[in-house]
Amino acid sequence: MAVLPLRDQSASSPSTSKRPRIVMAENSQYKQVLSTILAVILVFQMINLIEALLSQSNMDLVTAAIGLGICGLAILFNSLNMFMVASILLISVVDLGCGLMLLTTPMGLDVANLPVFDVLIVSELIAVSLLPAGSVFIVAACNITFIVADLLLQPHTPELHMLLNSTMVYNTVVQPVLLQIVVAAVTYIWVRSALKALARADRAEEIAELRRRERGIEHLSEVLTRAANGDRMMHAELRQSNVLWRLGNTLNLLLVRLRKALQSEQENKRLRGEIVRLNMALFEERRTNRLRTWQTRQQNQHERETPPD
């Protein structure tokens, strides 16, 4: 028996906190479970239809046709991801099939029909598996009401009448009612425990994911801090499975461009220094040339002004 948390796409909130990948996985699981149950019920409905055709019973034909029609609606709603409606239709197929089987007996309710009451627990199993766990008690209450009403109101065969007036009345009435209660209580407790375990597992997974994100944020913060302190070769190292992987790649690209910009700036600074040095050397060279020219002129003038001996 599959245990699934309730999810009906027709009533789902757009503000759900689950990631789309998880939602798609849950929808796929629901479809698989519902499809399996539908396949089993369809097989029984087809068997009932074949028996009705062989027996040429109009009532059995109508019952099988109604069951197949409801199964067709359940398949439609399942394909539309309306899982709650499809689950309710499956429960209706089981209860309606058992009810019509009992109510259409030509001779009245007989001892041979009593085991059909036990088959009603199938609807409880479907309810507790696909609907909220508490819905199993609603289905059980409906089944118990039908059992008691059928035993009280439907005509009985002489064999069943004798059985009800004997000491076996406990097994006739109390046993199917008690079976409904026990199955509802046991499955409810089991499903609630399973859902709590699933919730704890989901919570643990969320905590682990938050811790991975926290480590990733701390790593990115350390990369930025070391890069700001002058470590030009620092870069982020995150796995592709990490949710911050894209941010880490963007940061690495930024750091690469920053290193290139710093290298360009250093190169420009070196070139500016070379230009200043060349300008100073050119200035000194011009200054020296001017000094030499002035000294030469002074010497020549002195020689012209000095008379020969």
C-alpha positions in Angstrom: 0.0 0.0 0.0 1.5 3.3 -1.1 1.5 6.2 1.3 1.5 9.5 -0.5 1.1 13.1 0.9 -2.0 14.7 -0.4 -1.5 16.7 -3.6 -4.3 17.8 -5.8 -3.2 20.1 -8.7 -6.7 21.6 -8.9 -6.3 23.0 -5.4 -2.6 23.5 -5.1 -1.3 26.9 -4.0 1.1 28.8 -6.2 3.1 29.8 -3.2 4.2 26.2 -2.6 7.7 26.0 -1.1 8.6 22.8 -2.9 10.9 22.9 -5.9 9.3 22.1 -9.3 11.5 19.0 -9.6 10.0 17.6 -6.4 6.5 18.5 -7.4 6.9 16.8 -10.7 8.3 13.7 -9.0 5.3 13.6 -6.6 2.8 14.0 -9.5 4.5 11.2 -11.4 4.3 8.9 -8.3 0.6 9.7 -7.9 -0.1 8.9 -11.5 1.7 5.6 -11.2 -0.1 4.5 -8.1 -3.5 5.6 -9.4 -2.9 4.0 -12.7 -2.0 0.7 -11.0 -5.1 0.7 -8.9 -7.2 1.7 -11.9 -5.8 -1.2 -13.9 -6.7 -3.7 -11.2 -10.2 -2.3 -10.8 -10.7 -2.3 -14.6 -9.7 -6.0 -14.7 -12.4 -6.8 -12.2 -15.0 -4.6 -14.0 -14.2 -6.4 -17.2 -14.6 -9.8 -15.5 -18.0 -8.6 -14.1 -19.0 -7.4 -17.6 -18.1 -10.8 -19.2 -20.1 -12.6 -16.4 -23.1 -10.3 -17.0 -23.0 -11.0 -20.7 -22.8 -14.7 -20.2 -25.6 -14.7 -17.6 -27.7 -12.2 -19.7 -28.5 -10.2 -16.5 -29.6 -6.7 -17.3 -28.9 -5.5 -13.7 -25.3 -6.9 -13.8 -24.8 -5.3 -17.2 -25.9 -1.9 -15.8 -23.7 -2.4 -12.7 -20.6 -3.2 -14.9 -21.3 -0.3 -17.3 -21.6 2.1 -14.4 -18.3 0.8 -12.9 -16.5 1.1 -16.2 -17.9 4.6 -16.7 -16.7 5.8 -13.3 -13.3 4.2 -14.1 -13.2 6.2 -17.3 -13.8 9.4 -15.4 -11.1 8.5 -12.9 -8.6 7.9 -15.8 -9.6 11.4 -17.2 -9.1 13.2 -13.9 -5.9 11.3 -13.3 -4.5 12.5 -16.6 -5.5 16.0 -15.6 -3.5 15.7 -12.3 -6.8 16.0 -10.3 -5.7 13.2 -8.0 -8.3 13.8 -5.2 -11.2 13.5 -7.6 -9.7 10.4 -9.2 -9.2 8.8 -5.7 -12.8 9.6 -4.7 -14.0 8.0 -7.9 -12.0 4.9 -7.2 -13.6 4.6 -3.7 -17.0 5.1 -5.3 -16.3 2.2 -7.8 -15.5 -0.2 -5.0 -18.4 0.7 -2.7 -20.9 1.0 -5.5 -19.9 -2.3 -6.9 -20.2 -4.1 -3.5 -23.5 -2.2 -2.7 -25.2 -3.1 -6.0 -24.0 -6.7 -5.7 -25.8 -7.0 -2.4 -28.9 -4.9 -3.2 -29.6 -6.7 -6.5 -29.7 -10.2 -5.1 -33.1 -11.6 -6.3 -33.8 -13.7 -3.3 -32.7 -11.1 -0.7 -29.6 -10.9 1.4 -28.2 -14.4 2.0 -25.5 -15.9 4.1 -23.3 -16.3 1.0 -23.4 -12.5 0.5 -22.0 -11.6 3.9 -18.2 -11.9 2.8 -18.9 -9.0 0.5 -19.0 -6.7 3.6 -15.4 -7.5 4.2 -14.5 -6.4 0.6 -15.5 -2.9 1.6 -12.1 -2.5 3.4 -10.6 -2.0 0.0 -12.2 1.5 -0.2 -10.6 2.3 3.2 -7.2 1.2 1.9 -7.6 3.4 -1.1 -8.7 6.4 1.0 -5.9 6.1 3.5 -3.3 5.7 0.7 -4.3 8.5 -1.6 -6.4 10.9 0.5 -5.7 12.6 3.8 -5.2 10.0 6.5 -8.3 11.1 8.5 -10.6 10.4 5.5 -10.3 6.7 6.2 -12.7 7.2 9.2 -15.2 8.9 7.0 -15.1 6.0 4.5 -15.3 3.5 7.4 -18.3 5.3 8.9 -20.1 5.2 5.5 -19.2 1.5 5.2 -20.5 0.7 8.7 -23.7 2.6 8.0 -24.3 0.7 4.8 -23.6 -2.7 6.6 -26.0 -2.0 9.4 -28.7 -0.5 7.1 -28.4 -3.4 4.7 -28.7 -6.0 7.5 -31.7 -4.2 8.9 -33.7 -3.1 5.8 -32.9 -5.5 3.0 -35.1 -8.7 2.9 -33.3 -11.8 4.2 -33.4 -15.3 3.0 -34.6 -17.9 5.5 -31.0 -19.1 6.1 -29.8 -15.6 7.0 -32.9 -15.0 9.2 -32.1 -18.1 11.2 -28.5 -17.0 11.5 -29.5 -13.6 12.8 -31.8 -15.2 15.4 -29.1 -17.6 16.6 -26.0 -17.2 18.7 -24.0 -16.5 15.5 -25.3 -13.0 15.3 -22.0 -11.7 16.7 -20.1 -13.1 13.7 -22.8 -11.8 11.3 -23.1 -8.2 12.5 -20.3 -7.3 14.8 -17.4 -8.9 12.9 -17.7 -6.9 9.7 -18.3 -3.7 11.6 -15.3 -4.4 13.9 -13.2 -5.2 10.9 -14.0 -1.8 9.4 -13.0 0.0 12.6 -9.8 -2.0 13.2 -8.6 -1.6 9.6 -9.3 2.2 9.7 -7.5 2.6 13.1 -4.5 0.5 12.2 -4.0 2.0 8.7 -4.5 5.5 10.1 -1.8 5.0 12.8 0.5 3.4 10.3 0.1 6.1 7.6 0.5 8.9 10.2 3.7 7.4 11.4 4.9 7.0 7.8 4.0 10.6 7.0 5.8 11.9 10.1 8.9 9.9 9.1 8.7 11.3 5.6 8.4 14.8 7.1 11.4 14.2 9.2 13.4 13.0 6.2 12.3 16.0 4.2 13.3 18.3 7.0 16.7 16.6 7.3 17.2 17.0 3.6 16.2 20.7 3.8 18.7 21.2 6.7 21.4 19.5 4.8 20.7 21.7 1.8 20.8 24.8 3.9 24.1 23.7 5.4 25.5 23.2 1.9 24.3 26.6 0.9 25.8 28.1 4.1 29.2 26.5 3.3 29.0 27.7 -0.3 28.2 31.3 0.9 31.1 31.1 3.4 33.4 29.9 0.6 32.4 32.8 -1.7 32.8 35.3 1.1 36.3 34.0 1.8 37.1 34.2 -1.9 36.0 37.9 -2.0 37.8 38.7 1.2 41.1 37.2 0.0 40.7 38.9 -3.4 40.1 42.2 -1.8 43.3 41.7 0.3 45.4 41.3 -2.8 45.2 37.5 -3.6 44.9 37.8 -7.3 45.0 34.1 -7.9 42.0 33.2 -5.7 39.0 31.7 -7.3 35.7 29.9 -6.2 35.7 26.1 -6.3 32.1 24.8 -6.2 30.7 21.6 -7.6 28.1 21.8 -10.3 25.5 20.2 -8.0 25.8 23.1 -5.6 23.0 25.7 -6.0 25.6 28.5 -5.8 27.6 27.0 -8.7 26.4 29.6 -11.2 27.1 32.4 -8.8 30.6 30.9 -8.2 31.2 30.8 -12.0 30.1 34.5 -12.3 32.4 35.4 -9.5 35.3 33.6 -11.1 34.7 35.4 -14.4 34.6 38.7 -12.5 37.9 37.9 -10.8 39.5 36.9 -14.1 38.5 40.2 -15.6 39.7 42.0 -12.5 43.1 40.3 -12.8 43.3 41.3 -16.5 42.3 44.9 -15.6 44.9 45.0 -12.8 47.5 43.6 -15.2 46.6 46.3 -17.8 46.8 49.0 -15.1 50.2 47.8 -14.0 51.4 47.7 -17.6 50.0 51.2 -18.2 51.8 52.4 -15.0 55.0 50.8 -16.2 54.6 52.5 -19.6 53.9 55.8 -18.0 57.1 55.5 -15.8 59.1 54.7 -18.9 57.6 57.7 -20.7 58.5 59.9 -17.7 62.0 58.5 -17.6 62.5 59.1 -21.3 61.2 62.6 -20.9 63.6 63.3 -18.1 66.5 61.8 -20.1 65.5 63.9 -23.1 65.2 67.0 -20.9 68.7 66.4 -19.5 70.1 65.8 -22.9 68.6 69.0 -24.2 69.8 70.9 -21.1 73.3 69.5 -21.6 73.3 70.4 -25.3 72.2 73.9 -24.5 74.9 74.2 -21.8 77.6 73.0 -24.2 76.4 75.4 -26.9 76.5 78.3 -24.5 79.9 77.4 -23.3 81.2 77.1 -26.9 79.7 80.5 -27.7 81.3 82.0 -24.6 84.7 80.6 -25.5 84.5 81.7 -29.1 83.5 85.2 -28.0 86.3 85.3 -25.5 88.8 84.3 -28.1 87.6 87.0 -30.5 87.8 89.6 -27.8 91.3 88.6 -26.7 94.0 90.3 -29.0 96.7 88.1 -30.3 100.2 88.5 -28.7 
